[in-house]
Amino acid sequence: MFIYKNIHSIATIVCSFALLLCLSAQADPLLNGLSIHTELGKERFIAGLSVSSLSTNSRDILITNEDKRIQVRILADRISARSFKRMWIEGMAINASSSELTENAQNMADFSNMLKVKLVAGDIFSVDRSGGEVNVVLNGITLGTIPSTKFFDLLLRTWIGPVPLSSDFRDGLLMAGKIDDALLSRFDATYPSDERIAAIQGKIDAQPKAQPKVDGSTPAVAVATQVEAPIPPPAVVAPAVGVIAAPGNSAPAIPSPNEVELAATQEESPAIQPPTPAPTPVPVQQASIPKQALLDADLMDEEEDDLDFTAEGLLQQQLYIASLKKWSYKYLSYPRRAMDRGWEGNVRLSITINRDGEVLDVVITEEAKHSTLTKEAVRAAKRASPFPPIPNEIGGEEFAFTLPVVFKFK
């Protein structure tokens, strides 16, 4: 009897330990950091990065094979599906190699075609990496699944890779759980109402179901040769993006696959004041959005016809974006005044060109703290005109793309 009781006790302990391991393995990822993304001085959304192992190192997070989640909670009144997807498409074009873009073209097309609903304040858009696949979710409603964890890692690279959405955006996501209480409160207070969830569910149920591609094929490599300006070899993680080093160095620094991290920009001259920050909006909660705005008949994107991507068409766009950035790089230079004073900074421009590549408009979406650097980036964009013409495979009379420029000493 004594031996039986001991064996039974040991078995109970072993089973309990196994259960704890199982529950631990199934636990949700931990919130690693939060960042607010702004455009033209206006807050667009709060981004959250959750990981199984908290870290301040972007490379460790990117290469670790574990459950992760990227989540967007909308702060702006409205964000069109088209502009939201453009953010991901451009981010991958900047932070991925040509071979990675080609390999994931079908996944990116499937991802882009999942969302055709305008996003409004309070919406929660999540991408979960779990169980060997990627689940795309809006307000708790699954939009689709992509059977590739590598695709998730490419998406995450647009947030914490070599060229994130803004200079400070990446740092806020790499806090290893040490998150500002006020920002966390805003994040938790941003969520949709039950009526909004029901309206989204109804719209999604009414959409025709897309037929997934099952043959596993990828677009022909010949698509890449249609881009006039070649992009860097596949070994380079980020195609040329306008990282400008001061003269006296052999070449501007372009990150390699093992150099995912970038040093944060440090300004050395307090005499130059940064642009006046936009006022902080009131946290978004359920009651902030009128019910009629949540339930109106215009939930579908007004440019829905432009949102259906094929793998070949989307790959053509991404490779063209990469070539435009490489073209821009040739016209960038470090201003002498900035070099003399040791100024560094990041600038982000939205450039619109016509089919012949001529610049129609340049909009500053992120300014450097020193206006000299911002002005140089704008002048370089205008000097680069005309850019390579829009390929025949890309429709429309105009093409808009984002140009990130990093002024940094090496």
N, C-alpha and C positions, 0 to 999 in steps of 0.2 A: 504493500500500500504506500509506504514511504517513497519507494522508487517511482511508483506511478504518479504520485502527486508532484514530485520534482520534475519528472518528464513533462507532465501537463503544464507546470508553471513555466518551464523553459519554452515550451511550444507557444504558450500564450504570449510571452515576451517577444519571441521571434516574430509572431504574427503581428503584434502591435507595432513593432519596429518597421516591419515591411509596410504596414498600413500608413505609418507616418511618412515613410519614403515616397509612397505612392501619392499621398496628399501633397507632399512638398513638390513633387514633380509636376502635379497638376495645378499648382498655385499660379495665380495671375502674375504677369511680370510686374516689377516694382517701378514706380515713377522715378525716372532718372533725372529729368529736368523739364522746365517749361520755358517757352520763349514767345514773345508777341511779334508777329510779322506785320510790318507797316509798309505802305506804298504811298508816295506823295504826302507823307506826314500824317496819314490816316491809318488807324489800326484796322487790320483785316481779320486776323484770327489769332487765337492762342494755340500754339503747337505743344504737344506733350510727347515725350519719348519714354517708353517703358521697356525695361530689360530685365532679364532674370538675374544678372550679376551687375550691381551698380558700379559705375566707372566714370572717371573724368577723361578717359583716353578714347578718342574716336576710333582709332585703329582697332583697339581691343574689342570695342562694341561691334564694329563692322565684320570682323573675321570670326567672332564667336558663334558657334552653331547652337543657338538656343532660342527660346521663345522671346519675341520682341513685339512691340506695338508702337505704331506712330498714329497720333490722333490729332485732329484739327477741330477746334471749337470756334464757330464763326462769331465774330464781333461786328462786322460790317452789316448794314441793313440787308444788302444783297450782294451776292457774287455769282456771276453767270457761270454755268457749267463750262463754257468755252474757255473763259479766262482761268478758271481753276485748273483745268486739265493742261492748259498751256504752261502753267507753272511747273508741272511735273515733266512734261515733254522737253522743255528747255533745260530744266535742271539735269536731266539725264544726258542730253546732248552735250552739256558742258563737262559733266563729271565722269562720263563713261568713254571707253574706247570704241572705235568703229566696229571691232569684232563683237564687243559686248552688245552694242546697239543692234547689230544684225541678228545675233543669237536670240535677243529678247524682243524683236520687233512684233511678233505675234502676241506675246504676253502684254506688251505695251498697248497694242491696239485693243485687245480684249479689256484691259484695265480702263482705257480711255472711253470705250463704248459703254461701260457699265453705268456711268453717271450722266443722265440727261435732265436732271432736275436742278433748277436754280437753288442755290444755297442761301438761307436767310439767317439772321442773327439767332443764335441758340442751337443751330444744327450741329450735330456731332458726326464727323466723318472719320472712320478708323480703318487702318490696314493692319491685320494681325498675322504674324508669322508664327505658326503653330502646327505641330504634327506633320511637318514636311510639305505644307502648302500655305497659301496666302489667301486670307479671307478679307473681302472688302465690304464694309458695313456702313450704312447711313442710318443714324438714329435707331440703332439696334436692329435694323432690317438688313439682312444679307443681300448684297447686290450681285455677288458672284465669287467664284473661287478660281485661283490661278495655281496650278500644280508646280510651282517653282519658288523655292526659298531664295535662290540667287536673284530673282527679280525683286523680291523685297529688299535685299541688300543694296541693289542699285537705286531703288527709291529712297532708301535711307541715306545713301551717299549724297543725294541732292540736299539733305539737311545738314549733315555733319562731315561731308567730304571736303575736298580741296576748295570748292567754290560754293558755299552755302547761300541761302537766300539773302543774307545781309551780313555785315561785319560782326554784329553782336548776336545774331540769331543763333549761331552754332554754339557759342559759349554758354548760353542759357540752358541748352539741352544737355550739357556735359557737367552737371552739378553733383552727380553721384548721390542724388536724393536730398541734397541740402538746398531746399527750395524756399524762396521768400514766401512768408505766410500770406501776405496780401495778394500776391500773384496766384497762389494756390487757391485762395478764396474766390478769386475771379474765375478761375478755371472751373471750380466745383459749382459755381453759381450760373454757369453758362450751359443750358440744356434746353431741349425742345419741349413743347407742351404735348399733352396727349392728342389734342386735335391735329397738331402738326404731324405727329407720327402717323396718325390714321390717314391723313391726306397723302402723305408720301407713300404709304403702303398701297393706297388705292391707285395712285398714278403708276407705281411700279408694276402692280398686278395687271394693269391695263396695257402695258407695253408688250409688243410681240417678243417672244423669247428668242434670243440670239442662238444660232447654232454654232457650238464651239468647233474649232478646227481640230480634227483628230488624227490627221496623218503625220503630225510631228514635223512637217516640213518647215523650212525657213525661207525667206525671200532670197532670190538669187544674188550672189555676191556682185553680179554685174551692176546692180543698182548703185553700189558705192562709186562706180567709175563714172556715173553721170554727173557727179559733183565736180565743178571746175577746179576748185582748190583742194588738194589732197589734205586729209587730216592726219595727225601723227600716227605712228605705228601702234598696233594694239597693246604693246607693252606700256604705253603711257596711259595712266588712268584718266587724266583730264586733257582733252584737246586744248590747243593754245587758247588762252582766255584773256590775254592782255595783262599779264603780271609784269610790271615794269621795274627793272632793277636800275640802280644808278650806274653811270658809266664807271669803267675801271674794273668791271667784272666781265667774265667771259661771255655770259649769256643770262637772260632772265631765268628765274627758277621755275621749272615746270615740275609738279609733283610726280613721283614715280609711284607704282602700286604700293610700295612699302613706306611711302611718305604721305599718308592720308591726312595727317594733322598739319594745320597751318598755324603759325604764331599769330596771336591776336595783334591787331594794329595798335601801335603805341604812338601817341602824339607827344612831341617834346616841347612845344612852344605854347605856354598858357596865354600869350598875348593875343592869339587869334581865337576869337570866340566861336564855338560851334553854332549852327543854325538853331533858332529858337524852336524847342520841341513843341509838338502839337499838344493841346490840352488832353488830359487823361479822361476818357469817356467813363460814364457810369457803368458798372458791371452789368452784363446782360443777364436777365433772368426771364422766366416764363412770361411774366406780366408785361415785359418791355415791348413785346410784339403784338399788335392788334390781331384778334382772331381772324378777321377778314383777310388780312395780309397773308396769314398762314394757309388759308383755305381757298384763295382765289383760283380761278381757272387757268392762270398763267404760270403754273408751277413749272411747266416744261420750258426749257431754254428757248429764247426767241430765235436763236440761230441753230435750231436742232439739225437742219440739213447739213450743217458744216461739221457735225460732231461724229459722224460715222467714219471711222478710220479703217483702212486695210493695213495689214502689216507692211506691205510694200510702200504705200503712200506715206505712212507715218515715218518709216525709216528714211525715206527721201527727205522729209522735212527735217529730221534730226541731223542728218549728215549735212544738209544745206546750212543749218544753224551753226554747226561746227566749223564749216568752211568760212562763214561770215565772220566768226570770231577770230579765226586765224588771219583773215584778210585785214581786219581792224588792227590787229597787233602790229602790223608793219608801219602803221602811221602814228603810233604812240611814242612819246619820248618823255623823259623825266625833266620837268621844268628846272632851269638853273637856280631860280630863287628858292625853290623847294629843297633842292640838294644842298645849297649853302646853309640852310636853316635846319636841315635834318628832318624835314617834314615827311610823314608817311600818311597814307589814307586809302580808303576804298570809295569808289564811285560806281554807281549803277545807272545805266541809261536804257531807255526804251527807244529804239530806232525803227522808223517806218520807211521803207523804200518802195519804189515802183518796180514794174517788171524789168526795166532796164538797169536796175540797181541804183538808181539815183535817189539820194536821201530826200525824203519829203518832210520828215519831222524828227526832232530829237527832244526827248523829254527826260529830265533828271528825276529818277525815282529814289536815288540815295546820294546824298552829298557827302563829300569829305569835309572834315573839320576845317580844312584850309581851302579857301575858294580857288586858290591857284591851281590845285590839283583837279578840282571839278571843271574849271574852265579848259584845262588842257585836254581832259577826256572828251569834252564836247567838241573842241576844235579838231581833235583827231578823228572823231566820227564824221565830221564834215569833210575833212581832208581825204578820208577814205572813199568818198563818193566819186565815181560810181562803184558800188560793190558788184560782185559777180551777179549776173542777171538771174532772175527767178527761173528755175528749171521748168520746162514744159509740163512735167509731171505734177507740179504744184499749181493749183488754180488760184484765181483771184487777181485783181489788178494791183494789189498792194501786199506787202509782207512785213509784219512787225516782229522784232526779236529783241531780246535783252542782252546788253553788253556789260558784263562786270569787269571793272578795271581795278587792279591792286597796285598801288605805288608803294614799294617797299625796298629798303636797302638790304643788300646781302653781303 
